[in-house]
Amino acid sequence: MTAPLRDAQRGALLEALGQVGPSAPTLCAGWDAHDLAIHIWQLQHDPRGWLLTLPMFAARARARMDGLKQQWRYADLLTRMRADPGSLACMPLDRLGDHRHALGEYFVHTADVTRANGLPEPLVSPDMADALWLRACRAAQILRRSEGLLLVRPDGLNRQIGRGPVRCMVSGEPGELILWVYGRGPAQVVISDPPRQ
């Protein structure tokens, strides 16, 4: 079961958020640490905010986030978040996928904080790497399906994303692959031409 890994990663995210101030930078364009904390809080408590993650609602989402920032001081928000369950209310079917969607969300946002602020990153256990690999492959099918990708782990395990010819091979540790899939620029991956058949 991935739920304990999800909960541990959530703890790592809250730990990282607790080490920085509300105005600390993140890798999420236009978001500081307080914005990111509000985003996670919204995924748990704010059904109206869930649809606002779509690009067409960007202005309304920003206004709603700013209102919540006024309502919740950063330290108080983190205290409230620590009492929440690891599952995310906006992902009620995530348990059917062994909680990997929430795990991926927490992992990527932890890196958003640690890498933007020079904080140490949590070690990725073999079990965590396997869970992140499965999530990276699933997320790539949604976020990068049209790119003709082959994702490759250091141990040689690989997965083609989408149908048709492979145009690009992306190699790296599962944690780095999921960061790349989610569009985080500092991901430590190697992008190369696919091997010739």
TIRO-427387 format. One line per field, with one value per residue: residue number from 1; residue in three letters; chain; x, y, z of N, C-alpha, C in turn. Coordinates in Angstrom, 1 decimal, m for minus. Example, Ala and Ser with C-alpha at 12.3 -4.5 7.8 and 13.67 -1.06 7.14 Angstrom:
pos [1 2]
code [ALA SER]
unit [A A]
nxx [13.2 12.8]
nyy [m5.7 m2.2]
nzz [7.8 7.1]
caxx [12.3 13.7]
cayy [m4.5 m1.1]
cazz [7.8 7.1]
cxx [13.2 12.9]
cyy [m3.3 0.0]
czz [7.8 7.9]
//
This chain:
pos [1 2 3 4 5 6 7 8 9 10 11 12 13 14 15 16 17 18 19 20 21 22 23 24 25 26 27 28 29 30 31 32 33 34 35 36 37 38 39 40 41 42 43 44 45 46 47 48 49 50 51 52 53 54 55 56 57 58 59 60 61 62 63 64 65 66 67 68 69 70 71 72 73 74 75 76 77 78 79 80 81 82 83 84 85 86 87 88 89 90 91 92 93 94 95 96 97 98 99 100 101 102 103 104 105 106 107 108 109 110 111 112 113 114 115 116 117 118 119 120 121 122 123 124 125 126 127 128 129 130 131 132 133 134 135 136 137 138 139 140 141 142 143 144 145 146 147 148 149 150 151 152 153 154 155 156 157 158 159 160 161 162 163 164 165 166 167 168 169 170 171 172 173 174 175 176 177 178 179 180 181 182 183 184 185 186 187 188 189 190 191 192 193 194 195 196 197]
code [MET THR ALA PRO LEU ARG ASP ALA GLN ARG GLY ALA LEU LEU GLU ALA LEU GLY GLN VAL GLY PRO SER ALA PRO THR LEU CYS ALA GLY TRP ASP ALA HIS ASP LEU ALA ILE HIS ILE TRP GLN LEU GLN HIS ASP PRO ARG GLY TRP LEU LEU THR LEU PRO MET PHE ALA ALA ARG ALA ARG ALA ARG MET ASP GLY LEU LYS GLN GLN TRP ARG TYR ALA ASP LEU LEU THR ARG MET ARG ALA ASP PRO GLY SER LEU ALA CYS MET PRO LEU ASP ARG LEU GLY ASP HIS ARG HIS ALA LEU GLY GLU TYR PHE VAL HIS THR ALA ASP VAL THR ARG ALA ASN GLY LEU PRO GLU PRO LEU VAL SER PRO ASP MET ALA ASP ALA LEU TRP LEU ARG ALA CYS ARG ALA ALA GLN ILE LEU ARG ARG SER GLU GLY LEU LEU LEU VAL ARG PRO ASP GLY LEU ASN ARG GLN ILE GLY ARG GLY PRO VAL ARG CYS MET VAL SER GLY GLU PRO GLY GLU LEU ILE LEU TRP VAL TYR GLY ARG GLY PRO ALA GLN VAL VAL ILE SER ASP PRO PRO ARG GLN]
unit [A A A A A A A A A A A A A A A A A A A A A A A A A A A A A A A A A A A A A A A A A A A A A A A A A A A A A A A A A A A A A A A A A A A A A A A A A A A A A A A A A A A A A A A A A A A A A A A A A A A A A A A A A A A A A A A A A A A A A A A A A A A A A A A A A A A A A A A A A A A A A A A A A A A A A A A A A A A A A A A A A A A A A A A A A A A A A A A A A A A A A A A A A A A A A A A A A A A A A]
nxx [0.8 0.4 m0.3 1.1 3.5 2.6 1.6 4.0 5.4 3.8 4.2 6.9 6.6 5.1 7.1 9.1 7.7 7.4 10.0 10.5 9.6 6.5 6.7 8.6 10.3 9.0 9.1 6.8 5.5 4.9 4.0 4.4 5.5 3.3 1.2 1.4 0.9 m1.8 m2.9 m2.6 m4.2 m6.7 m7.1 m8.0 m10.1 m11.7 m14.0 m15.0 m12.7 m11.4 m12.0 m10.9 m8.3 m8.0 m6.7 m8.4 m9.7 m7.9 m7.6 m9.8 m9.0 m6.7 m7.6 m9.3 m7.4 m5.8 m7.7 m8.0 m5.4 m5.4 m7.3 m6.1 m3.4 0.0 1.5 m0.6 m2.2 m0.5 m0.5 m3.1 m3.2 m1.5 m3.1 m4.8 m6.0 m3.9 m5.0 m6.5 m9.3 m10.3 m9.6 m11.2 m11.3 m8.7 m7.8 m8.3 m6.2 m4.2 m3.4 m1.5 m1.8 m2.1 0.3 2.1 1.4 2.2 4.9 6.0 5.4 6.8 9.4 9.2 9.4 11.8 13.9 13.8 14.7 17.0 17.0 17.6 16.7 14.3 15.2 14.8 13.3 13.5 10.9 9.4 10.5 9.5 6.7 6.6 7.5 5.3 3.3 4.5 4.5 1.7 0.8 2.2 0.9 m1.3 m0.5 1.6 1.1 1.0 3.6 5.3 6.9 9.5 9.9 12.6 14.1 17.0 17.6 16.9 14.2 11.4 8.9 6.7 5.0 1.9 0.7 2.2 5.2 8.2 9.6 11.3 13.4 13.4 15.4 16.0 16.1 13.1 11.9 12.9 12.0 9.2 9.1 9.9 7.9 5.8 6.6 8.7 11.5 14.2 14.6 16.5 17.2 17.9 17.6 17.1 17.6 15.5 16.5 17.7 15.8]
nyy [m1.2 2.2 4.3 4.9 5.9 8.1 9.6 10.0 11.6 13.8 14.7 15.4 17.6 19.4 19.8 21.0 23.4 24.5 25.3 27.5 31.0 32.7 34.2 33.0 31.8 29.5 26.8 26.9 28.9 32.2 31.8 32.0 30.5 30.6 30.8 28.2 26.6 27.3 26.3 23.5 23.3 24.0 21.8 20.0 21.2 23.0 22.8 24.6 25.8 23.8 23.5 25.8 25.4 25.1 26.5 28.5 29.7 31.3 34.0 34.2 32.2 33.2 35.5 34.2 32.7 34.8 36.0 33.9 33.8 36.2 35.5 33.3 33.2 32.3 30.5 29.6 28.3 26.2 24.8 23.9 22.4 20.3 18.7 17.5 14.7 12.4 11.8 13.4 15.4 16.3 14.2 11.7 9.2 8.3 6.3 4.0 4.0 3.4 5.6 7.1 9.5 11.6 11.2 11.9 14.6 15.7 15.0 16.5 19.1 19.3 19.3 21.7 23.5 22.8 22.8 25.4 26.9 25.9 23.8 20.6 17.6 15.0 11.6 9.2 6.2 2.8 1.7 4.1 5.1 3.2 3.7 6.4 6.1 4.7 6.6 8.7 7.6 7.3 10.0 11.1 10.1 11.6 14.3 14.5 13.1 13.4 13.7 11.6 9.8 8.0 6.9 6.2 4.4 4.3 1.6 0.4 m0.3 0.7 2.8 3.3 6.2 6.9 6.3 5.3 6.5 6.7 9.7 10.9 10.3 10.1 10.0 9.0 9.1 7.9 9.9 12.2 12.0 12.3 14.9 16.2 15.4 16.9 19.3 20.7 22.6 22.3 19.5 16.6 15.0 13.2 14.0 12.6 11.3 8.7 5.2 3.5 1.3]
nzz [0.0 m0.8 0.8 3.4 2.3 0.9 3.1 4.5 2.7 2.6 5.2 4.8 3.0 4.6 6.6 5.1 4.3 6.8 7.3 5.9 5.3 4.8 2.4 1.0 m2.0 m4.6 m6.9 m8.4 m10.7 m10.0 m7.5 m4.0 m0.8 0.9 m0.9 m2.0 0.2 0.6 m1.7 m1.3 1.0 m0.1 m1.8 0.0 1.4 0.0 m2.2 m4.2 m5.1 m6.5 m9.3 m10.1 m10.7 m13.3 m16.4 m17.6 m15.5 m14.2 m13.3 m11.4 m9.7 m8.6 m7.3 m5.4 m4.0 m2.9 m1.2 0.7 1.7 3.1 5.1 6.4 8.4 7.8 9.6 11.2 9.3 8.5 10.9 11.0 8.7 9.4 11.0 9.2 7.2 5.2 2.8 m0.1 m0.3 m2.8 m4.4 m4.4 m5.6 m5.6 m3.9 m5.3 m7.1 m5.4 m3.9 m5.3 m6.8 m5.0 m3.6 m5.7 m6.0 m3.5 m3.5 m5.7 m5.0 m2.6 m3.6 m5.0 m3.0 m1.5 m3.5 m4.5 m2.3 m1.4 0.4 2.1 0.5 1.0 1.4 m1.2 m1.0 m2.1 m2.3 m2.5 m4.8 m6.7 m6.5 m7.3 m9.9 m11.1 m10.8 m12.3 m14.9 m15.3 m15.0 m17.1 m19.3 m19.3 m19.2 m21.1 m23.4 m26.1 m27.0 m27.8 m26.2 m24.4 m21.3 m19.1 m16.6 m14.4 m13.9 m16.2 m16.7 m18.6 m20.1 m22.7 m23.7 m24.8 m28.2 m31.3 m33.1 m31.1 m30.2 m28.5 m25.8 m22.3 m19.6 m16.2 m12.6 m10.9 m9.2 m10.3 m12.9 m12.5 m11.7 m14.0 m15.8 m14.7 m15.4 m14.1 m14.3 m13.2 m13.1 m12.9 m15.5 m18.5 m21.7 m24.8 m28.2 m29.4 m29.1 m32.0 m34.0]
caxx [0.0 1.2 m0.8 2.1 4.4 1.9 1.6 5.4 5.7 3.0 5.0 8.1 6.1 4.8 8.3 9.7 7.0 7.7 11.4 10.6 8.6 5.4 7.0 9.7 10.0 8.8 9.2 5.5 5.5 4.0 3.5 5.3 5.2 2.0 0.3 1.5 0.2 m3.2 m3.3 m2.8 m5.4 m7.8 m7.4 m8.6 m11.2 m12.3 m14.5 m15.1 m11.4 m10.8 m12.1 m10.2 m7.0 m8.0 m6.2 m9.5 m10.2 m6.7 m7.8 m10.6 m8.3 m5.7 m8.4 m9.7 m6.2 m5.4 m8.6 m7.7 m4.2 m5.8 m8.0 m5.3 m1.9 0.8 1.7 m1.9 m2.6 0.3 m1.0 m4.4 m2.9 m0.9 m4.2 m5.6 m5.6 m3.1 m5.8 m7.0 m10.8 m10.5 m9.2 m11.9 m11.0 m7.3 m7.5 m8.3 m4.9 m3.2 m3.0 m0.4 m2.0 m1.8 1.7 2.8 1.2 3.0 6.3 6.4 5.3 8.0 10.6 9.0 9.9 13.2 14.8 13.8 15.2 18.3 16.8 17.9 15.6 14.1 15.7 13.8 13.4 13.1 9.4 8.9 10.8 8.6 5.4 6.7 7.6 4.0 2.6 5.1 4.0 0.3 0.7 2.7 m0.2 m2.3 0.2 2.6 0.8 1.2 5.0 6.0 8.0 9.9 10.5 13.5 14.7 18.4 17.7 16.5 12.8 11.0 7.5 6.3 3.8 1.1 0.9 2.9 6.6 8.9 10.4 12.1 13.7 13.7 16.0 16.3 15.5 11.7 11.5 13.3 11.1 7.9 9.3 10.0 6.5 5.0 7.1 9.6 12.7 15.4 14.6 17.8 16.9 18.7 16.7 17.9 16.9 15.2 17.4 17.3 15.2]
cayy [0.0 3.5 5.4 5.3 6.7 9.4 10.3 10.4 12.6 14.9 15.2 16.1 18.8 20.3 20.1 22.0 24.7 25.0 25.8 28.8 31.9 32.7 34.8 32.2 31.4 28.1 26.5 27.2 30.2 33.2 31.3 31.9 29.4 30.8 30.3 26.7 26.0 27.6 25.3 22.2 23.4 24.0 20.5 19.3 21.9 24.1 22.3 25.6 26.1 22.7 23.8 27.0 25.1 25.1 27.8 29.5 30.4 31.7 35.2 34.0 31.4 34.1 36.3 33.4 32.4 36.0 36.1 32.9 34.2 37.2 34.8 32.4 33.4 31.1 29.6 29.0 27.4 25.0 24.0 23.3 21.3 19.1 17.9 16.9 13.4 12.5 11.7 14.7 15.3 16.5 13.0 10.6 7.9 8.1 5.1 3.0 4.0 3.2 6.9 7.7 10.9 12.5 11.1 12.7 16.0 16.0 14.9 17.6 20.4 19.3 19.8 23.1 24.3 22.5 23.3 26.9 27.5 25.2 22.9 19.2 16.9 13.7 10.5 8.4 4.8 1.9 1.6 5.4 5.2 2.4 4.3 7.6 5.6 4.4 7.9 9.4 7.0 7.7 11.4 11.4 9.7 12.7 15.6 14.6 11.9 13.7 14.0 10.4 9.7 6.8 7.1 5.2 4.4 3.8 0.1 m0.1 m0.3 1.8 2.8 4.2 7.0 7.2 5.4 5.9 6.4 7.4 10.8 11.5 9.4 10.9 9.1 9.6 8.5 8.1 11.2 13.3 11.9 12.9 16.4 16.6 15.2 18.0 20.6 21.4 22.7 21.7 18.0 16.0 14.0 13.3 13.9 12.1 10.7 7.3 4.2 3.1 0.0]
cazz [0.0 m0.9 1.8 4.3 1.6 0.7 4.4 4.8 1.8 3.1 6.3 4.3 2.5 5.7 7.2 4.2 4.4 8.1 7.4 5.2 5.6 3.8 1.1 0.3 m3.4 m4.9 m8.3 m9.0 m11.3 m9.4 m6.1 m2.8 0.0 1.4 m2.0 m2.2 1.3 0.3 m2.7 m0.7 1.9 m1.0 m2.3 1.1 2.1 m0.8 m3.5 m5.2 m5.6 m7.3 m10.7 m10.4 m11.1 m14.8 m16.8 m18.0 m14.3 m13.5 m12.5 m10.3 m8.8 m7.9 m6.3 m4.3 m3.2 m2.2 m0.1 1.7 2.4 4.1 6.1 7.2 8.6 7.3 10.6 11.6 8.2 8.6 12.1 10.6 7.7 10.1 11.5 8.1 6.8 4.1 1.5 m0.5 m0.6 m4.2 m5.2 m3.7 m6.2 m5.6 m3.2 m6.3 m7.7 m4.3 m3.4 m6.0 m7.3 m3.9 m3.4 m6.7 m5.7 m2.4 m3.9 m6.6 m4.2 m1.7 m4.4 m5.3 m1.8 m1.2 m4.5 m4.6 m1.1 m1.0 1.6 1.8 0.1 1.6 0.6 m1.9 m0.7 m3.3 m2.4 m2.9 m6.2 m7.5 m6.5 m8.1 m11.3 m11.6 m10.9 m13.4 m16.1 m15.4 m15.3 m18.5 m20.2 m19.3 m19.4 m22.2 m24.2 m27.6 m27.3 m28.3 m25.2 m23.8 m20.0 m18.8 m15.3 m14.4 m13.9 m17.5 m16.8 m19.4 m20.5 m23.8 m23.4 m26.0 m29.3 m32.4 m32.9 m30.0 m30.8 m27.4 m24.6 m21.1 m18.6 m14.9 m11.4 m10.9 m8.7 m11.3 m14.0 m12.2 m11.7 m15.4 m16.3 m14.1 m15.9 m13.2 m15.1 m12.7 m13.0 m13.4 m16.5 m19.7 m22.9 m26.0 m29.3 m29.1 m29.8 m33.4 m34.0]
cxx [0.9 0.8 0.3 3.2 3.9 1.9 3.0 5.8 5.0 3.7 6.2 7.7 5.9 6.1 9.1 9.0 7.3 9.1 11.5 9.5 7.5 5.7 8.2 9.3 9.7 9.1 7.9 5.5 4.5 3.5 4.7 4.8 3.8 0.9 0.3 0.7 m1.3 m3.7 m3.5 m4.0 m6.7 m8.2 m8.1 m10.0 m12.1 m12.8 m14.6 m13.8 m10.8 m10.9 m11.3 m8.7 m6.9 m7.6 m7.2 m10.0 m9.0 m6.9 m8.7 m9.9 m7.3 m6.5 m8.8 m8.5 m5.8 m6.4 m8.3 m6.4 m4.5 m6.5 m7.1 m3.8 m1.2 1.0 0.5 m2.4 m1.8 m0.1 m2.2 m4.1 m2.3 m2.0 m5.1 m5.1 m4.7 m3.8 m6.2 m8.5 m11.1 m10.2 m9.9 m11.6 m9.5 m6.9 m7.5 m7.0 m3.8 m2.6 m1.8 m0.5 m1.6 m0.3 2.5 2.6 2.1 4.5 6.8 6.4 6.4 9.2 10.4 9.5 11.4 14.2 14.9 14.5 16.5 18.2 17.2 16.6 15.5 14.7 14.6 14.1 13.1 11.6 8.8 9.3 9.9 7.2 5.5 6.8 6.2 3.2 3.2 4.5 2.5 0.1 1.2 1.7 m1.2 m1.6 1.1 2.3 1.1 2.7 5.8 7.2 8.3 10.6 11.4 14.2 16.2 18.6 17.2 15.0 12.3 9.5 7.3 5.0 3.1 1.4 1.7 4.4 7.2 9.8 11.5 12.3 14.1 14.2 16.3 15.7 14.0 11.3 11.9 12.4 9.7 8.0 9.3 8.6 5.6 5.5 8.0 11.0 13.9 15.5 15.9 17.5 17.8 17.6 17.5 17.0 16.6 16.3 16.8 16.8 16.0]
cyy [1.3 4.5 5.8 6.2 8.1 10.2 10.8 11.6 13.9 15.6 16.0 17.5 19.8 20.7 21.2 23.4 25.3 25.6 27.1 29.7 32.0 33.3 34.1 31.8 29.9 28.0 26.7 28.6 31.1 32.9 31.4 30.7 29.4 30.4 28.8 26.1 26.2 26.6 24.0 22.2 23.4 22.6 19.6 19.9 22.8 23.6 23.4 26.0 25.0 23.0 25.0 26.7 25.1 26.5 28.9 30.2 31.0 33.0 35.0 33.1 32.3 35.0 35.5 33.0 33.6 36.2 35.1 33.2 35.3 36.5 33.9 32.8 32.2 30.1 28.9 28.0 26.1 24.1 23.3 22.1 20.1 18.2 17.2 15.5 13.5 12.4 13.2 14.6 15.5 15.3 11.8 9.3 7.5 6.8 3.9 2.9 3.9 4.5 7.6 9.1 11.8 12.4 11.9 14.2 16.5 16.0 16.1 18.9 20.4 19.8 21.2 24.0 24.1 23.1 24.8 27.6 26.8 24.3 21.5 18.5 15.5 12.6 9.7 6.9 4.0 1.9 3.0 5.5 4.4 3.1 5.6 7.2 5.4 5.7 8.7 8.9 7.4 9.2 11.8 11.1 10.8 14.0 15.7 13.5 12.2 13.9 12.8 10.1 8.2 7.2 6.0 5.4 4.0 2.3 m0.5 m0.2 0.9 1.7 3.8 4.9 7.3 6.2 6.1 5.9 7.2 8.4 11.3 10.4 10.3 9.9 9.7 8.7 8.8 9.5 12.3 13.2 12.5 14.4 16.9 16.5 16.4 19.3 21.4 21.4 22.1 20.2 17.5 14.8 14.2 13.0 13.6 11.6 9.2 6.3 3.8 1.6 m0.9]
czz [0.0 0.1 2.8 3.6 1.3 2.0 4.8 3.9 2.1 4.3 5.9 3.7 3.6 6.5 6.4 4.3 5.7 8.2 6.7 5.6 4.5 2.4 0.4 m1.1 m3.5 m6.4 m9.1 m9.5 m10.6 m8.0 m5.1 m1.9 0.6 0.3 m2.1 m1.0 1.1 m0.7 m2.1 0.2 1.0 m1.5 m1.3 1.4 1.2 m2.2 m4.6 m5.8 m6.5 m8.8 m11.1 m10.8 m12.7 m15.3 m17.1 m16.7 m13.5 m12.7 m11.3 m9.2 m8.0 m6.9 m5.1 m3.4 m2.3 m1.0 1.0 2.4 3.4 5.3 7.0 7.2 8.3 8.4 11.1 10.5 8.3 9.8 11.7 9.7 8.4 10.7 10.5 7.8 5.5 2.8 1.2 m0.9 m2.1 m5.1 m4.5 m4.3 m6.2 m4.9 m4.2 m7.1 m6.6 m3.9 m4.1 m6.5 m6.2 m3.6 m4.4 m6.4 m4.5 m2.7 m4.7 m5.8 m3.1 m2.4 m4.8 m4.2 m1.6 m2.2 m4.7 m3.4 m0.6 0.2 1.2 1.4 0.8 0.7 0.0 m1.7 m2.0 m3.4 m2.9 m4.4 m7.1 m7.6 m7.4 m9.6 m11.8 m11.7 m12.1 m14.7 m16.3 m15.7 m16.7 m19.5 m20.4 m19.8 m20.7 m23.3 m25.7 m27.9 m27.8 m27.4 m24.8 m22.5 m19.6 m17.4 m15.4 m14.4 m15.2 m17.7 m17.6 m19.7 m21.6 m23.4 m24.7 m27.1 m30.4 m32.2 m31.7 m30.6 m29.8 m26.3 m23.5 m20.0 m17.3 m13.8 m11.4 m10.3 m9.6 m12.5 m13.7 m12.2 m13.2 m16.1 m15.9 m14.6 m15.0 m13.9 m14.5 m12.5 m13.6 m14.2 m17.7 m20.8 m24.1 m27.0 m28.9 m29.7 m31.1 m33.3 m35.0]
//
